[in-house]
Each structure stands twice: as structure tokens, then as C-alpha cells.
């Protein structure tokens, strides 16, 4: 009698669970879409879950810094071509936004404002709030403004590093914090432009620039974690060498020469000067990809939001090389590195054996 009652109980629960599963599948298909293709799934096959990518159903409002040259200039045009609105910041309104005149239909969706990311939070907040009032919101912030100061660490000293960090790091952080209330309200996204130089640090002369971009990378990764609760997406773009008016157009720092560095300084300065115009990266294609990701369309359609976007063959190779180097070092020193806790066994040296 007891066994029969248990059988009836479990049989009833099984039907309940099966019915609930069918209802869930129906609701899942209604709100999200089918989790697998319409063909029959054999017993050996597992259903493939479709990843829902972010695809805006409205015209986006972009706020892009550093748009007079480089990636910023190309990104403005790419976003306008998708029908979005762009607030483009420049340090001087006398700067030409584009070599080619924009079509008339683009002009109505473009506003240019004077803004220097080093002006400080109070001033930047006033300008950003004024910019947000143009279309009533900001959906995308792109922190593109930056400068590529190169020079030897001892000759440049902390002053060269501070000049670089003031723009590339603190200016970026200020722009982020003053714009975030608008981004949280729109549940939009933030795009921070880093660099492969955060991984490719073993080059003479790139110390200030590499260090600043490494700071941007760390800040961006932490920011993404903090903003996930608000459904705000954060993207770190790390480009390699692209044919823009960027880091290699800056003169090598030589204001405080130290005789011991004369040979390496001259060689390095010549190397940097020879790079301009030889970069393989196409900045237009790069920015088209960024717009694809932000809008969830084109090459990014049906793909998950990436935390990092590594752009260029050289950048991809540098990230892999750095990762391999770190893993090789870790494997050689792992046991030694673990033997430092209170409850670990001491590592015996060869001389003690």
C-alpha cells in the first residue's frame, strides 16, 4: 500500500515537472526565441542556445571624445552612416571634422562641442549635461581622446608620465564619471580605447604611453563589473598599429638628454619617425566594427557582447605572446610562488640538500 502511494506521488510530480518544462519552453520561445533550430534534435545532439546580442530598436546618441583626428574622426562618420546622432568633442571648434564634407542628411544628426578632457570634473559635467540636453539623452560614451607621448623613462621622468596620464587616464576617468548618470539612465554602453601597448611593453620609449593604457585597461575591467548591475555594457578596444594621425606623429622626447642614452635615443627616435604611413591597420574598418558591436548588427549580430576587442594582426599576436610568456614563467615558478602561506611546506634550496 505504501509503495503504491509513493508510486502515485512520484508519478504525479513527474507529470507536473514535465508540464512546467513545456510551459517554460513556450514562454522562452515567445520572449527570447527558439533555443535550437527547427530540425529534430537527435538523442546524441544537444540543443544550441542562441545568444541574444544587444540590438537597439532606436536611434542612438553617441558622445565621442577626440574627434578631430584618428579613430574619433572615423567613428563619427561610421555612426552617422547608421542613422545615429553624434555629439563630437574637439579641443578647438576650428578643427576640421573630416577631410570630406558630410552629406547634408548627416549634418542634422551631428553636433560639435568644444571640450578638453583635462578641464576637470566640474567643467566637464556642465558641458556633458548641456550636450545631453540636445537630444535628451546619451546612449554611448566613447572615450577616444588621448595622446601618445614617447620617450625614455629616465630622461622624461615623472613629468612625462604625468602629462600622459593626465589625458589618457584621468581625463578618461573624469569623462566617464560625469557621463555615467546619463548612461545608467539609458542603460547604454561605454567604449574605452586602450592599446595593444598595454601588452607590448618591452619596447624602448613607450613607457609613458604603455603605462597609461595599462591603467585604462584595468579601470575598464573594474568598471564593467561595477556597471553590470545597471545593464550598462563596457567595451575595451585595444588596437594595434593603424594608419591614423596618432602616437607616431608625436616627436620623441629629447628635452633632457642624458649622454649615456645618446645611441639608443637616436635609434629609437628614428624608428618611431619611420612608422607613419606604414601601418597595416585600416581605421575605417576598425570603427565600423565598433559600431557593429554597439548596435549588435553586421559582423556582431547574434554574437555575445565582448569585454575586449583586440584589433589588428599585430595586436592579436602581441596579446598571445604576452599570455604565453606569463604562462611559461608561471609554470616554472608556480611551486615556489605557492610556498609562501603559513601552512605551506618550505621550499628547500639545492645548497641545503
Long-range contacts (C-beta under 8 A, 24 or more apart in sequence): 50-302, 51-302, 51-303, 51-304, 53-296, 53-300, 53-301, 53-302, 53-303, 53-304, 53-305, 54-189, 54-233, 54-294, 54-295, 54-296, 54-305, 55-295, 55-296, 55-297, 55-301, 56-139, 56-295, 56-296, 59-83, 59-84, 59-85, 60-84, 60-85, 60-139, 60-140, 60-188, 60-294, 60-295, 61-85, 61-86, 61-87, 61-135, 61-137, 61-138, 61-139, 61-140, 62-86, 62-87, 62-138, 62-139, 62-140, 62-141, 62-142, 63-87, 63-89, 63-128, 63-131, 63-132, 63-138, 63-140, 63-141, 63-142, 63-179, 64-88, 64-89, 64-142, 64-144, 65-89, 65-115, 65-117, 65-142, 65-143, 65-144, 65-145, 65-175, 66-90, 66-117, 66-144, 66-145, 66-146, 67-97, 67-112, 67-144, 68-92, 68-95, 68-96, 68-97, 69-244, 69-245, 69-246, 70-144, 70-244, 70-245, 70-246, 70-283, 71-144, 71-193, 71-239, 71-242, 71-244, 71-283, 71-286, 71-287, 72-142, 72-144, 72-145, 73-97, 73-98, 74-244, 74-283, 74-284, 74-286, 74-287, 75-142, 75-144, 75-287, 75-290, 75-291, 76-110, 77-102, 77-106, 78-284, 78-287, 78-288, 78-290, 78-291, 79-291, 80-106, 80-109, 80-110, 81-106, 82-291, 82-295, 83-109, 84-109, 84-295, 85-109, 85-110, 85-111, 85-134, 85-135, 86-110, 86-111, 87-111, 87-112, 87-113, 87-131, 87-134, 87-138, 88-112, 88-113, 89-113, 89-114, 89-115, 89-145, 90-114, 90-115, 91-115, 91-116, 116-171, 117-145, 117-167, 117-171, 117-172, 117-174, 117-175, 118-166, 118-167, 118-170, 118-171, 120-174, 121-174, 121-177, 121-178, 124-174, 124-175, 124-178, 125-178, 128-175, 128-178, 128-179, 128-182, 132-182, 137-182, 137-185, 137-186, 138-179, 138-182, 138-183, 138-186, 138-188, 139-183, 139-186, 139-188, 139-189, 140-188, 140-189, 140-190, 140-191, 140-294, 141-175, 141-176, 141-179, 141-183, 141-188, 141-189, 141-190, 141-191, 142-190, 142-191, 142-193, 142-290, 143-172, 143-175, 143-176, 143-190, 143-191, 143-192, 143-193, 144-191, 144-193, 145-171, 145-172, 145-175, 146-172, 146-193, 146-212, 147-250, 148-209, 148-246, 148-247, 148-248, 148-250, 149-208, 149-209, 149-250, 149-253, 150-205, 150-206, 150-208, 150-209, 150-247, 150-250, 150-252, 150-253, 150-272, 151-205, 151-207, 151-208, 151-252, 151-253, 151-254, 152-204, 152-205, 152-207, 152-253, 152-258, 152-261, 152-264, 152-265, 152-268, 153-207, 153-208, 154-258, 154-261, 155-253, 155-254, 155-255, 155-256, 155-257, 155-258, 155-261, 155-265, 156-207, 156-208, 156-253, 156-256, 157-256, 160-208, 160-253, 161-207, 161-208, 161-211, 161-212, 163-208, 164-208, 164-209, 164-211, 164-212, 165-208, 165-211, 165-212, 165-215, 168-209, 168-212, 168-213, 168-215, 168-216, 169-212, 169-215, 169-216, 169-219, 172-216, 172-219, 173-219, 176-223, 180-227, 183-232, 184-227, 184-230, 184-232, 187-230, 187-231, 187-232, 188-232, 188-233, 189-232, 189-233, 189-234, 189-235, 189-294, 190-223, 190-227, 190-232, 190-233, 190-234, 190-235, 191-234, 191-235, 191-237, 191-290, 191-294, 192-216, 192-219, 192-220, 192-223, 192-234, 192-235, 192-236, 192-237, 193-237, 193-239, 194-220, 194-236, 194-237, 194-238, 195-238, 195-239, 196-238, 196-239, 196-240, 196-310, 196-312, 196-314, 196-315, 196-318, 196-319, 198-238, 199-238, 199-315, 199-318, 199-319, 199-321, 199-322, 200-318, 200-322, 204-264, 204-268, 205-252, 205-268, 205-269, 205-272, 209-247, 221-307, 224-307, 233-305, 234-307, 235-290, 235-293, 235-294, 235-305, 235-306, 235-307, 235-308, 235-309, 236-307, 236-308, 236-309, 237-290, 237-309, 237-311, 238-308, 238-309, 238-310, 238-311, 238-315, 238-319, 239-281, 239-286, 239-311, 239-312, 239-315, 240-281, 240-311, 240-312, 240-313, 240-314, 240-315, 240-316, 240-318, 241-275, 241-279, 241-280, 241-281, 241-312, 241-314, 242-279, 242-281, 242-282, 242-283, 242-286, 242-311, 242-312, 243-277, 243-279, 243-280, 243-281, 243-282, 243-283, 244-279, 244-283, 248-272, 248-273, 248-275, 248-276, 248-279, 249-276, 280-312, 280-313, 280-314, 281-311, 281-312, 281-314, 286-311, 286-312
